[in-house]
Protein backbone atom coordinates (compact mmCIF):
# COMPACT_ATOMS: atom_id res chain seq x y z
CA UNK A 1 0.00 0.00 0.00
CA UNK A 2 1.12 3.53 -0.75
CA UNK A 3 2.19 4.90 2.68
CA UNK A 4 0.86 8.34 1.77
CA UNK A 5 -2.65 6.93 1.79
CA UNK A 6 -2.45 6.00 5.44
CA UNK A 7 -1.41 9.54 6.36
CA UNK A 8 -3.58 12.34 7.62
CA UNK A 9 -4.14 13.36 4.02
CA UNK A 10 -5.68 9.95 3.38
CA UNK A 11 -7.97 10.28 6.35
CA UNK A 12 -8.99 13.74 5.19
CA UNK A 13 -10.17 12.27 1.90
CA UNK A 14 -12.09 9.60 3.73
CA UNK A 15 -13.97 11.92 6.04
CA UNK A 16 -15.16 14.12 3.16
CA UNK A 17 -16.48 11.24 1.06
CA UNK A 18 -20.18 11.22 0.27
CA UNK A 19 -22.19 8.05 -0.37
CA UNK A 20 -25.12 8.54 -2.74
CA UNK A 21 -27.66 5.75 -3.09
CA UNK A 22 -30.08 7.51 -5.41
CA UNK A 23 -29.74 9.12 -8.83
CA UNK A 24 -31.09 12.38 -7.39
CA UNK A 25 -28.43 12.42 -4.65
CA UNK A 26 -25.48 11.79 -6.96
CA UNK A 27 -26.79 14.40 -9.41
CA UNK A 28 -27.01 16.91 -6.57
CA UNK A 29 -23.42 16.23 -5.50
CA UNK A 30 -22.15 16.51 -9.06
CA UNK A 31 -24.13 19.68 -9.78
CA UNK A 32 -22.66 21.38 -6.72
CA UNK A 33 -19.12 20.48 -7.77
CA UNK A 34 -19.70 21.52 -11.37
CA UNK A 35 -21.15 24.80 -10.15
CA UNK A 36 -17.89 25.31 -8.26
CA UNK A 37 -15.99 24.89 -11.55
CA UNK A 38 -14.75 21.34 -11.01
CA UNK A 39 -14.33 18.75 -13.74
CA UNK A 40 -16.14 15.47 -13.05
CA UNK A 41 -14.27 12.16 -13.33
CA UNK A 42 -16.17 8.88 -13.16
CA UNK A 43 -14.79 5.43 -12.37
CA UNK A 44 -17.57 2.89 -13.04
CA UNK A 45 -17.05 -0.38 -11.15
CA UNK A 46 -18.93 -3.46 -9.97
CA UNK A 47 -17.14 -3.21 -6.62
CA UNK A 48 -14.93 -5.92 -5.09
CA UNK A 49 -12.25 -3.33 -5.63
CA UNK A 50 -8.66 -4.46 -6.14
CA UNK A 51 -5.45 -2.74 -7.18
CA UNK A 52 -6.70 -2.58 -10.77
CA UNK A 53 -9.66 -0.44 -9.73
CA UNK A 54 -7.41 1.54 -7.40
CA UNK A 55 -5.15 2.43 -10.29
CA UNK A 56 -8.22 3.93 -12.01
CA UNK A 57 -9.29 5.82 -8.89
CA UNK A 58 -5.80 7.27 -8.51
CA UNK A 59 -5.57 8.18 -12.21
CA UNK A 60 -8.92 9.99 -11.95
CA UNK A 61 -7.80 12.03 -8.96
CA UNK A 62 -6.31 15.48 -9.53
CA UNK A 63 -6.72 19.01 -8.26
CA UNK A 64 -10.00 20.59 -9.31
CA UNK A 65 -11.62 17.21 -10.05
CA UNK A 66 -14.60 15.61 -8.38
CA UNK A 67 -14.02 11.85 -8.47
CA UNK A 68 -17.20 9.77 -8.56
CA UNK A 69 -16.86 5.99 -8.21
CA UNK A 70 -19.93 3.94 -8.98
CA UNK A 71 -20.30 0.51 -7.39
CA UNK A 72 -23.08 -1.44 -9.04
CA UNK A 73 -23.19 -5.16 -9.83
CA UNK A 74 -25.19 -4.75 -13.01
CA UNK A 75 -27.60 -7.67 -13.47
CA UNK A 76 -28.20 -7.02 -17.18
CA UNK A 77 -24.62 -7.87 -18.13
CA UNK A 78 -24.81 -11.33 -16.55
CA UNK A 79 -26.36 -14.14 -18.56
CA UNK A 80 -28.52 -16.98 -17.20
CA UNK A 81 -26.31 -19.35 -15.24
CA UNK A 82 -23.55 -16.79 -14.82
CA UNK A 83 -22.23 -15.59 -11.47
CA UNK A 84 -24.51 -12.61 -10.73
CA UNK A 85 -25.68 -14.05 -7.42
CA UNK A 86 -22.28 -15.09 -6.12
CA UNK A 87 -20.37 -12.07 -7.50
CA UNK A 88 -18.51 -10.64 -4.46
CA UNK A 89 -20.07 -7.55 -2.79
CA UNK A 90 -17.70 -6.47 0.02
CA UNK A 91 -19.32 -3.05 0.38
CA UNK A 92 -17.62 -1.92 3.59
CA UNK A 93 -14.16 -2.81 2.31
CA UNK A 94 -14.95 -1.07 -1.00
CA UNK A 95 -16.00 2.11 0.78
CA UNK A 96 -12.78 2.03 2.82
CA UNK A 97 -10.75 1.76 -0.38
CA UNK A 98 -12.66 4.60 -2.00
CA UNK A 99 -11.99 6.75 1.04
CA UNK A 100 -8.28 5.90 0.97
CA UNK A 101 -8.00 6.63 -2.76
CA UNK A 102 -9.56 10.09 -2.65
CA UNK A 103 -13.00 9.37 -4.06
CA UNK A 104 -15.34 12.30 -3.42
CA UNK A 105 -18.66 10.61 -4.14
CA UNK A 106 -19.48 6.89 -4.16
CA UNK A 107 -22.61 6.13 -6.17
CA UNK A 108 -24.07 2.92 -4.73
CA UNK A 109 -27.52 2.44 -6.29
CA UNK A 110 -29.86 -0.50 -5.83
CA UNK A 111 -31.00 -2.54 -8.83
CA UNK A 112 -34.48 -1.01 -8.44
CA UNK A 113 -33.00 2.50 -8.55
CA UNK A 114 -31.18 1.75 -11.80
CA UNK A 115 -33.88 -0.38 -13.46
CA UNK A 116 -37.48 0.65 -12.83
CA UNK A 117 -39.77 -2.22 -13.82
CA UNK A 118 -41.10 -0.63 -17.03
CA UNK A 119 -37.68 -0.03 -18.61
CA UNK A 120 -37.40 -1.15 -22.23
CA UNK A 121 -34.40 0.64 -23.74
CA UNK A 122 -31.08 -0.89 -24.72
CA UNK A 123 -27.97 0.39 -26.45
CA UNK A 124 -26.45 -2.00 -28.96
CA UNK A 125 -23.05 -1.82 -30.64
CA UNK A 126 -23.17 -4.15 -33.64
CA UNK A 127 -20.21 -6.16 -34.89
CA UNK A 128 -17.70 -5.53 -32.11
CA UNK A 129 -19.97 -7.28 -29.61
CA UNK A 130 -20.42 -10.49 -31.62
CA UNK A 131 -16.92 -11.84 -31.25
CA UNK A 132 -14.65 -12.82 -28.36
CA UNK A 133 -16.56 -12.58 -25.06
CA UNK A 134 -19.70 -11.52 -26.95
CA UNK A 135 -19.87 -14.89 -28.69
CA UNK A 136 -19.77 -16.67 -25.32
CA UNK A 137 -21.92 -14.25 -23.30
CA UNK A 138 -24.95 -13.31 -25.44
CA UNK A 139 -26.43 -9.98 -24.40
CA UNK A 140 -23.48 -9.19 -22.11
CA UNK A 141 -22.31 -6.12 -24.01
CA UNK A 142 -25.82 -4.70 -24.45
CA UNK A 143 -25.97 -4.80 -20.66
CA UNK A 144 -22.58 -3.08 -20.42
CA UNK A 145 -23.26 -0.31 -22.96
CA UNK A 146 -26.72 0.39 -21.57
CA UNK A 147 -25.58 0.69 -17.95
CA UNK A 148 -22.49 2.71 -18.88
CA UNK A 149 -24.61 5.15 -20.90
CA UNK A 150 -27.03 5.42 -17.98
CA UNK A 151 -24.14 6.15 -15.62
CA UNK A 152 -22.80 8.75 -18.06
CA UNK A 153 -26.21 10.42 -18.25
CA UNK A 154 -26.59 10.37 -14.47
CA UNK A 155 -23.10 11.70 -13.64
CA UNK A 156 -22.33 13.58 -16.89
CA UNK A 157 -18.61 13.07 -16.41
CA UNK A 158 -15.98 14.98 -18.37
CA UNK A 159 -13.86 11.81 -18.28
CA UNK A 160 -14.46 8.17 -17.39
CA UNK A 161 -11.79 5.60 -16.50
CA UNK A 162 -11.67 1.96 -17.60
CA UNK A 163 -9.06 -0.81 -17.40
CA UNK A 164 -7.43 -2.34 -20.49
CA UNK A 165 -7.93 -5.73 -18.80
CA UNK A 166 -11.47 -5.68 -20.23
CA UNK A 167 -10.12 -4.97 -23.70
CA UNK A 168 -13.27 -5.73 -25.65
CA UNK A 169 -15.34 -3.63 -23.26
CA UNK A 170 -12.95 -0.73 -23.87
CA UNK A 171 -13.32 -1.04 -27.66
CA UNK A 172 -17.12 -1.32 -27.42
CA UNK A 173 -17.46 1.68 -25.10
CA UNK A 174 -15.14 3.78 -27.26
CA UNK A 175 -17.29 2.90 -30.30
CA UNK A 176 -20.53 3.75 -28.46
CA UNK A 177 -19.17 7.07 -27.23
CA UNK A 178 -18.04 8.03 -30.73
CA UNK A 179 -21.25 6.88 -32.43
CA UNK A 180 -23.63 8.55 -29.97
CA UNK A 181 -21.53 11.73 -29.58
CA UNK A 182 -21.29 11.22 -25.83
CA UNK A 183 -19.36 14.23 -24.47
CA UNK A 184 -17.13 12.15 -22.18
CA UNK A 185 -13.44 11.41 -22.62
CA UNK A 186 -12.64 7.69 -22.24
CA UNK A 187 -9.38 7.13 -20.36
CA UNK A 188 -7.96 3.62 -20.46
CA UNK A 189 -5.44 2.50 -17.84
CA UNK A 190 -3.04 -0.45 -18.13
CA UNK A 191 -3.95 -3.84 -16.72
CA UNK A 192 -2.67 -4.27 -13.17
CA UNK A 193 -1.14 -7.70 -12.53
CA UNK A 194 -0.20 -9.82 -9.58
CA UNK A 195 3.50 -10.62 -9.07
CA UNK A 196 3.16 -13.78 -11.20
CA UNK A 197 1.61 -11.81 -14.08
CA UNK A 198 -2.03 -12.84 -13.57
CA UNK A 199 -4.37 -9.91 -14.28
CA UNK A 200 -6.18 -8.75 -11.15
CA UNK A 201 -9.87 -9.63 -11.32
CA UNK A 202 -12.63 -9.76 -8.77
CA UNK A 203 -13.27 -13.28 -10.08
CA UNK A 204 -9.79 -14.48 -9.00
CA UNK A 205 -11.36 -14.79 -5.54
CA UNK A 206 -13.30 -17.83 -6.82
CA UNK A 207 -10.08 -19.80 -7.51
CA UNK A 208 -8.72 -22.57 -5.29
CA UNK A 209 -4.92 -22.38 -4.73
CA UNK A 210 -4.23 -25.03 -7.38
CA UNK A 211 -6.53 -23.27 -9.86
CA UNK A 212 -4.87 -19.94 -9.10
CA UNK A 213 -1.49 -21.48 -10.03
CA UNK A 214 -2.89 -22.78 -13.31
CA UNK A 215 -4.38 -19.35 -14.07
CA UNK A 216 -0.88 -18.06 -14.91
CA UNK A 217 -0.94 -19.98 -18.16
CA UNK A 218 -3.23 -17.39 -19.82
CA UNK A 219 -0.91 -14.40 -19.53
CA UNK A 220 2.16 -16.58 -20.09
CA UNK A 221 0.66 -17.87 -23.34
CA UNK A 222 -0.41 -14.38 -24.48
CA UNK A 223 3.12 -13.11 -23.77
CA UNK A 224 4.49 -15.98 -25.82
CA UNK A 225 2.34 -14.74 -28.71
CA UNK A 226 3.52 -11.18 -28.13
CA UNK A 227 7.16 -12.37 -28.23
CA UNK A 228 6.51 -14.20 -31.51
CA UNK A 229 5.22 -10.96 -33.04
CA UNK A 230 8.20 -9.01 -31.71
CA UNK A 231 10.41 -11.68 -33.28
CA UNK A 232 8.78 -11.03 -36.66
CA UNK A 233 5.91 -13.52 -36.88
CA UNK A 234 2.97 -11.93 -38.72
CA UNK A 235 0.58 -14.88 -39.28
CA UNK A 236 -2.30 -14.69 -36.78
CA UNK A 237 -3.08 -18.41 -37.04
CA UNK A 238 0.46 -19.40 -36.20
CA UNK A 239 0.42 -17.11 -33.21
CA UNK A 240 -2.97 -18.15 -31.81
CA UNK A 241 -2.08 -21.83 -32.34
CA UNK A 242 1.04 -21.37 -30.22
CA UNK A 243 -0.95 -19.56 -27.53
CA UNK A 244 -3.54 -22.34 -27.43
CA UNK A 245 -0.85 -25.02 -27.24
CA UNK A 246 0.78 -23.27 -24.29
CA UNK A 247 -2.55 -23.16 -22.39
CA UNK A 248 -3.45 -26.73 -23.26
CA UNK A 249 -0.05 -27.89 -21.99
CA UNK A 250 -0.97 -26.56 -18.54
CA UNK A 251 -4.07 -28.73 -18.21
CA UNK A 252 -7.16 -28.08 -16.12
CA UNK A 253 -8.26 -25.12 -18.29
CA UNK A 254 -10.88 -24.91 -21.03
CA UNK A 255 -10.32 -22.33 -23.76
CA UNK A 256 -13.35 -20.13 -24.63
CA UNK A 257 -11.38 -18.29 -27.28
CA UNK A 258 -7.91 -17.13 -28.28
CA UNK A 259 -7.84 -14.49 -31.01
CA UNK A 260 -5.65 -11.88 -32.64
CA UNK A 261 -7.90 -8.93 -33.50
CA UNK A 262 -7.68 -5.34 -34.72
CA UNK A 263 -7.50 -3.12 -31.63
CA UNK A 264 -10.34 -0.79 -32.70
CA UNK A 265 -12.71 -2.92 -34.79
CA UNK A 266 -12.03 -6.26 -33.03
CA UNK A 267 -12.16 -7.90 -36.47
CA UNK A 268 -9.82 -10.91 -36.75
CA UNK A 269 -6.44 -9.77 -37.99
CA UNK A 270 -5.61 -11.23 -41.41
CA UNK A 271 -1.98 -10.22 -40.93
CA UNK A 272 -0.25 -8.53 -38.01
CA UNK A 273 0.48 -5.16 -39.58
CA UNK A 274 -1.36 -2.70 -37.29
CA UNK A 275 -2.14 -2.30 -33.58
CA UNK A 276 -3.74 -5.53 -32.50
CA UNK A 277 -4.91 -7.25 -29.37
CA UNK A 278 -4.15 -10.84 -28.48
CA UNK A 279 -7.16 -11.72 -26.37
CA UNK A 280 -8.14 -14.86 -24.55
CA UNK A 281 -10.74 -16.29 -22.23
CA UNK A 282 -10.36 -19.54 -20.32
CA UNK A 283 -12.40 -21.43 -17.78
CA UNK A 284 -10.86 -23.04 -14.74
CA UNK A 285 -13.54 -25.06 -13.01
CA UNK A 286 -16.57 -22.77 -13.09
CA UNK A 287 -14.49 -19.57 -13.11
CA UNK A 288 -14.08 -17.64 -16.35
CA UNK A 289 -10.94 -15.52 -16.71
CA UNK A 290 -10.03 -13.08 -19.48
CA UNK A 291 -6.85 -11.26 -20.37
CA UNK A 292 -5.21 -9.54 -23.33
CA UNK A 293 -2.00 -7.95 -24.52
CA UNK A 294 -1.85 -5.09 -26.99
CA UNK A 295 0.88 -5.29 -29.61
CA UNK A 296 1.78 -2.46 -31.96
CA UNK A 297 4.27 -3.66 -34.56
CA UNK A 298 4.99 -0.06 -35.53
CA UNK A 299 6.73 0.54 -32.17
CA UNK A 300 9.69 -1.70 -32.84
CA UNK A 301 8.26 -5.18 -33.13
CA UNK A 302 10.21 -6.43 -36.14
CA UNK B 1 -48.38 35.17 -39.39
CA UNK B 2 -47.94 36.82 -36.04
CA UNK B 3 -47.41 40.52 -36.87
CA UNK B 4 -44.96 40.85 -34.00
CA UNK B 5 -42.57 38.58 -35.83
CA UNK B 6 -42.24 40.95 -38.76
CA UNK B 7 -41.32 43.80 -36.45
CA UNK B 8 -37.88 45.13 -35.64
CA UNK B 9 -37.73 42.64 -32.79
CA UNK B 10 -38.11 39.84 -35.32
CA UNK B 11 -35.34 41.19 -37.48
CA UNK B 12 -33.09 41.50 -34.46
CA UNK B 13 -33.51 37.77 -33.84
CA UNK B 14 -32.74 37.01 -37.44
CA UNK B 15 -29.54 38.98 -37.63
CA UNK B 16 -28.14 37.28 -34.51
CA UNK B 17 -28.87 33.74 -35.67
CA UNK B 18 -25.92 31.41 -36.08
CA UNK B 19 -25.84 28.49 -38.52
CA UNK B 20 -23.67 25.58 -37.37
CA UNK B 21 -22.89 22.81 -39.84
CA UNK B 22 -20.55 20.78 -37.64
CA UNK B 23 -20.90 19.16 -34.25
CA UNK B 24 -17.89 21.14 -33.03
CA UNK B 25 -19.49 24.44 -34.07
CA UNK B 26 -22.83 23.80 -32.40
CA UNK B 27 -21.08 22.59 -29.25
CA UNK B 28 -19.03 25.81 -29.18
CA UNK B 29 -22.15 27.96 -29.51
CA UNK B 30 -23.95 26.02 -26.79
CA UNK B 31 -20.94 26.08 -24.44
CA UNK B 32 -20.68 29.84 -24.74
CA UNK B 33 -24.37 30.30 -23.92
CA UNK B 34 -24.23 27.85 -21.04
CA UNK B 35 -21.17 29.63 -19.71
CA UNK B 36 -23.25 32.81 -19.74
CA UNK B 37 -25.83 31.06 -17.55
CA UNK B 38 -28.42 30.34 -20.22
CA UNK B 39 -30.62 27.27 -20.34
CA UNK B 40 -30.48 25.39 -23.65
CA UNK B 41 -33.70 24.48 -25.49
CA UNK B 42 -33.57 22.15 -28.49
CA UNK B 43 -36.18 21.76 -31.22
CA UNK B 44 -35.17 18.74 -33.35
CA UNK B 45 -36.71 18.85 -36.86
CA UNK B 46 -36.29 17.39 -40.32
CA UNK B 47 -36.89 20.86 -41.82
CA UNK B 48 -39.68 21.74 -44.26
CA UNK B 49 -40.87 23.84 -41.35
CA UNK B 50 -44.59 24.59 -41.01
CA UNK B 51 -46.76 26.14 -38.32
CA UNK B 52 -46.46 22.95 -36.27
CA UNK B 53 -42.68 23.35 -36.02
CA UNK B 54 -43.13 27.08 -35.47
CA UNK B 55 -45.32 26.41 -32.45
CA UNK B 56 -42.40 24.38 -31.01
CA UNK B 57 -39.88 27.11 -31.79
CA UNK B 58 -42.08 29.72 -30.11
CA UNK B 59 -42.72 27.49 -27.11
CA UNK B 60 -38.96 27.00 -26.71
CA UNK B 61 -38.25 30.72 -26.78
CA UNK B 62 -38.02 32.62 -23.51
CA UNK B 63 -35.72 35.05 -21.76
CA UNK B 64 -32.45 33.49 -20.71
CA UNK B 65 -32.82 30.55 -23.15
CA UNK B 66 -30.64 29.64 -26.08
CA UNK B 67 -32.91 28.07 -28.71
CA UNK B 68 -31.21 25.52 -30.94
CA UNK B 69 -33.18 24.15 -33.90
CA UNK B 70 -31.72 21.17 -35.67
CA UNK B 71 -32.63 20.56 -39.31
CA UNK B 72 -31.58 17.10 -40.40
CA UNK B 73 -33.41 14.70 -42.69
CA UNK B 74 -32.27 11.59 -40.88
CA UNK B 75 -31.71 8.74 -43.33
CA UNK B 76 -31.75 5.98 -40.69
CA UNK B 77 -35.42 6.55 -39.87
CA UNK B 78 -36.50 5.99 -43.49
CA UNK B 79 -36.97 2.44 -44.69
CA UNK B 80 -36.13 1.10 -48.16
CA UNK B 81 -38.68 2.48 -50.64
CA UNK B 82 -39.74 5.29 -48.32
CA UNK B 83 -39.51 8.99 -49.21
CA UNK B 84 -36.00 9.88 -47.99
CA UNK B 85 -34.89 11.12 -51.42
CA UNK B 86 -37.97 13.19 -52.18
CA UNK B 87 -38.52 14.49 -48.63
CA UNK B 88 -38.70 18.30 -49.02
CA UNK B 89 -35.55 20.27 -48.14
CA UNK B 90 -36.38 23.99 -48.51
CA UNK B 91 -33.31 25.12 -46.58
CA UNK B 92 -33.45 28.85 -47.33
CA UNK B 93 -37.12 29.10 -46.36
CA UNK B 94 -36.43 27.08 -43.21
CA UNK B 95 -33.62 29.42 -42.19
CA UNK B 96 -35.92 32.42 -42.76
CA UNK B 97 -38.53 30.87 -40.49
CA UNK B 98 -35.94 30.09 -37.81
CA UNK B 99 -34.81 33.70 -37.95
CA UNK B 100 -38.37 34.99 -37.65
CA UNK B 101 -39.15 32.68 -34.72
CA UNK B 102 -36.18 33.67 -32.60
CA UNK B 103 -33.92 30.66 -33.07
CA UNK B 104 -30.40 31.42 -31.84
CA UNK B 105 -28.53 28.53 -33.42
CA UNK B 106 -29.57 26.37 -36.37
CA UNK B 107 -27.73 23.05 -36.44
CA UNK B 108 -27.66 21.91 -40.05
CA UNK B 109 -25.33 18.92 -40.28
CA UNK B 110 -24.60 16.75 -43.29
CA UNK B 111 -25.29 13.02 -43.21
CA UNK B 112 -21.52 12.42 -43.14
CA UNK B 113 -21.16 14.69 -40.11
CA UNK B 114 -23.83 12.75 -38.21
CA UNK B 115 -22.92 9.24 -39.39
CA UNK B 116 -19.22 8.52 -39.88
CA UNK B 117 -18.85 5.35 -41.95
CA UNK B 118 -17.72 3.10 -39.08
CA UNK B 119 -20.70 3.79 -36.81
CA UNK B 120 -22.34 0.69 -35.35
CA UNK B 121 -24.41 1.82 -32.38
CA UNK B 122 -28.20 1.92 -32.10
CA UNK B 123 -30.64 2.70 -29.33
CA UNK B 124 -33.66 0.41 -29.18
CA UNK B 125 -36.86 0.83 -27.21
CA UNK B 126 -38.56 -2.57 -27.10
CA UNK B 127 -42.31 -3.07 -27.11
CA UNK B 128 -43.50 0.48 -27.79
CA UNK B 129 -41.80 0.47 -31.18
CA UNK B 130 -43.39 -2.77 -32.42
CA UNK B 131 -46.93 -1.51 -32.81
CA UNK B 132 -48.63 1.27 -34.81
CA UNK B 133 -46.11 2.92 -37.15
CA UNK B 134 -43.40 0.55 -35.93
CA UNK B 135 -45.25 -2.42 -37.41
CA UNK B 136 -45.38 -0.70 -40.81
CA UNK B 137 -41.95 0.94 -40.77
CA UNK B 138 -39.43 -1.65 -39.45
CA UNK B 139 -36.35 0.03 -37.97
CA UNK B 140 -37.95 3.49 -38.11
CA UNK B 141 -37.94 4.09 -34.37
CA UNK B 142 -34.40 2.78 -33.87
CA UNK B 143 -33.43 5.50 -36.33
CA UNK B 144 -35.44 8.07 -34.40
CA UNK B 145 -34.17 7.18 -30.92
CA UNK B 146 -30.57 6.92 -32.09
CA UNK B 147 -30.53 10.29 -33.84
CA UNK B 148 -32.43 12.00 -31.03
CA UNK B 149 -29.97 10.67 -28.46
CA UNK B 150 -27.09 11.84 -30.66
CA UNK B 151 -28.65 15.30 -30.89
CA UNK B 152 -29.16 15.33 -27.12
CA UNK B 153 -25.51 14.40 -26.56
CA UNK B 154 -24.33 17.02 -29.04
CA UNK B 155 -26.47 19.89 -27.75
CA UNK B 156 -27.01 18.72 -24.13
CA UNK B 157 -30.32 20.58 -23.93
CA UNK B 158 -32.10 21.26 -20.66
CA UNK B 159 -35.37 20.80 -22.56
CA UNK B 160 -36.36 19.46 -25.98
CA UNK B 161 -39.62 20.15 -27.81
CA UNK B 162 -41.70 17.66 -29.79
CA UNK B 163 -45.17 17.73 -31.35
CA UNK B 164 -47.99 15.46 -30.21
CA UNK B 165 -48.75 14.89 -33.90
CA UNK B 166 -46.06 12.19 -33.82
CA UNK B 167 -47.70 10.57 -30.80
CA UNK B 168 -45.82 7.29 -30.90
CA UNK B 169 -42.52 9.10 -31.32
CA UNK B 170 -43.35 11.13 -28.20
CA UNK B 171 -44.07 7.98 -26.17
CA UNK B 172 -40.91 6.25 -27.44
CA UNK B 173 -38.67 9.24 -26.72
CA UNK B 174 -40.17 9.71 -23.25
CA UNK B 175 -39.47 6.03 -22.55
CA UNK B 176 -35.88 6.28 -23.82
CA UNK B 177 -35.19 9.41 -21.79
CA UNK B 178 -36.54 7.78 -18.62
CA UNK B 179 -34.74 4.47 -19.19
CA UNK B 180 -31.36 5.98 -20.05
CA UNK B 181 -31.57 8.75 -17.42
CA UNK B 182 -31.11 11.44 -20.08
CA UNK B 183 -31.02 14.78 -18.22
CA UNK B 184 -33.35 16.54 -20.67
CA UNK B 185 -36.95 17.58 -20.06
CA UNK B 186 -39.27 16.48 -22.87
CA UNK B 187 -41.87 19.14 -23.69
CA UNK B 188 -44.76 18.05 -25.90
CA UNK B 189 -46.81 20.67 -27.76
CA UNK B 190 -50.31 20.16 -29.19
CA UNK B 191 -50.79 19.19 -32.83
CA UNK B 192 -51.23 22.24 -35.06
CA UNK B 193 -54.00 21.80 -37.63
CA UNK B 194 -55.10 23.44 -40.83
CA UNK B 195 -58.51 25.17 -40.85
CA UNK B 196 -60.19 21.92 -41.95
CA UNK B 197 -58.63 19.98 -39.07
CA UNK B 198 -55.91 18.17 -41.02
CA UNK B 199 -52.70 17.95 -38.97
CA UNK B 200 -49.89 19.97 -40.48
CA UNK B 201 -47.20 17.72 -41.90
CA UNK B 202 -44.32 18.26 -44.26
CA UNK B 203 -45.73 15.32 -46.21
CA UNK B 204 -49.00 17.17 -46.96
CA UNK B 205 -47.00 18.88 -49.71
CA UNK B 206 -47.08 15.57 -51.63
CA UNK B 207 -50.89 15.63 -51.90
CA UNK B 208 -52.82 16.62 -55.02
CA UNK B 209 -55.86 18.89 -54.31
CA UNK B 210 -58.30 15.98 -54.46
CA UNK B 211 -56.09 13.90 -52.17
CA UNK B 212 -55.77 16.82 -49.77
CA UNK B 213 -59.58 16.96 -49.53
CA UNK B 214 -59.78 13.24 -48.79
CA UNK B 215 -57.06 13.63 -46.10
CA UNK B 216 -59.65 15.24 -43.81
CA UNK B 217 -61.26 11.88 -43.20
CA UNK B 218 -58.49 10.80 -40.80
CA UNK B 219 -58.99 13.52 -38.19
CA UNK B 220 -62.75 13.49 -38.75
CA UNK B 221 -62.84 9.78 -38.04
CA UNK B 222 -60.55 10.07 -34.98
CA UNK B 223 -62.79 12.83 -33.63
CA UNK B 224 -65.78 10.61 -34.17
CA UNK B 225 -64.05 8.03 -31.96
CA UNK B 226 -63.25 10.72 -29.40
CA UNK B 227 -66.92 11.77 -29.34
CA UNK B 228 -68.00 8.15 -28.80
CA UNK B 229 -65.72 7.94 -25.75
CA UNK B 230 -67.02 11.24 -24.41
CA UNK B 231 -70.53 9.83 -24.89
CA UNK B 232 -69.66 6.87 -22.72
CA UNK B 233 -68.43 4.18 -25.12
CA UNK B 234 -65.62 2.19 -23.50
CA UNK B 235 -65.12 -0.74 -25.89
CA UNK B 236 -61.99 -0.14 -28.01
CA UNK B 237 -63.11 -2.47 -30.80
CA UNK B 238 -66.41 -0.66 -31.22
CA UNK B 239 -64.60 2.66 -31.39
CA UNK B 240 -61.89 1.62 -33.85
CA UNK B 241 -64.49 -0.12 -36.03
CA UNK B 242 -66.42 3.14 -36.28
CA UNK B 243 -63.27 5.08 -37.09
CA UNK B 244 -62.35 2.63 -39.83
CA UNK B 245 -65.84 2.76 -41.30
CA UNK B 246 -65.72 6.55 -41.44
CA UNK B 247 -62.39 6.47 -43.34
CA UNK B 248 -63.52 3.70 -45.66
CA UNK B 249 -66.63 5.70 -46.50
CA UNK B 250 -64.42 8.47 -47.88
CA UNK B 251 -62.73 6.23 -50.41
CA UNK B 252 -59.31 6.67 -51.99
CA UNK B 253 -57.48 5.94 -48.71
CA UNK B 254 -55.79 2.77 -47.47
CA UNK B 255 -55.70 2.21 -43.72
CA UNK B 256 -52.31 1.20 -42.27
CA UNK B 257 -53.74 0.99 -38.76
CA UNK B 258 -56.38 2.42 -36.47
CA UNK B 259 -55.82 1.66 -32.79
CA UNK B 260 -56.83 2.70 -29.30
CA UNK B 261 -53.74 2.42 -27.10
CA UNK B 262 -52.54 3.31 -23.62
CA UNK B 263 -50.91 6.75 -23.85
CA UNK B 264 -47.66 5.74 -22.12
CA UNK B 265 -47.13 2.07 -22.97
CA UNK B 266 -48.87 2.10 -26.40
CA UNK B 267 -50.33 -1.29 -25.52
CA UNK B 268 -53.80 -1.84 -27.01
CA UNK B 269 -56.43 -0.65 -24.57
CA UNK B 270 -58.61 -3.51 -23.32
CA UNK B 271 -61.13 -0.99 -22.01
CA UNK B 272 -61.10 2.81 -22.17
CA UNK B 273 -60.49 3.58 -18.50
CA UNK B 274 -57.25 5.60 -18.53
CA UNK B 275 -55.53 8.21 -20.74
CA UNK B 276 -55.46 6.72 -24.19
CA UNK B 277 -54.52 7.69 -27.71
CA UNK B 278 -56.67 7.01 -30.76
CA UNK B 279 -54.01 6.76 -33.44
CA UNK B 280 -54.22 6.18 -37.14
CA UNK B 281 -52.15 6.02 -40.29
CA UNK B 282 -53.56 6.07 -43.81
CA UNK B 283 -52.09 6.11 -47.26
CA UNK B 284 -53.46 8.33 -50.00
CA UNK B 285 -51.70 7.43 -53.21
CA UNK B 286 -48.08 7.04 -52.18
CA UNK B 287 -48.35 9.51 -49.29
CA UNK B 288 -48.56 8.20 -45.75
CA UNK B 289 -50.31 10.40 -43.19
CA UNK B 290 -50.59 9.91 -39.43
CA UNK B 291 -52.65 11.59 -36.76
CA UNK B 292 -53.93 10.96 -33.26
CA UNK B 293 -56.19 12.33 -30.56
CA UNK B 294 -55.55 11.92 -26.85
CA UNK B 295 -58.58 11.14 -24.71
CA UNK B 296 -58.57 11.17 -20.92
CA UNK B 297 -61.84 9.82 -19.60
CA UNK B 298 -61.00 11.14 -16.14
CA UNK B 299 -61.46 14.74 -17.37
CA UNK B 300 -65.20 14.48 -17.96
CA UNK B 301 -65.61 11.94 -20.71
CA UNK B 302 -68.52 9.85 -19.44
Interface residues (C-beta under 8 A of the other chain):
Chain A: X23 X27 X116 X118 X119 X120 X121 X122 X123 X124 X125 X126 X127 X128 X145 X146 X149 X150 X153 X154 X156 X175 X176 X178 X179 X180 X181 X182 X183 X265
Chain B: X23 X27 X116 X118 X119 X120 X121 X122 X123 X124 X125 X126 X127 X128 X145 X146 X149 X150 X153 X154 X156 X175 X176 X178 X179 X180 X181 X182 X183 X265
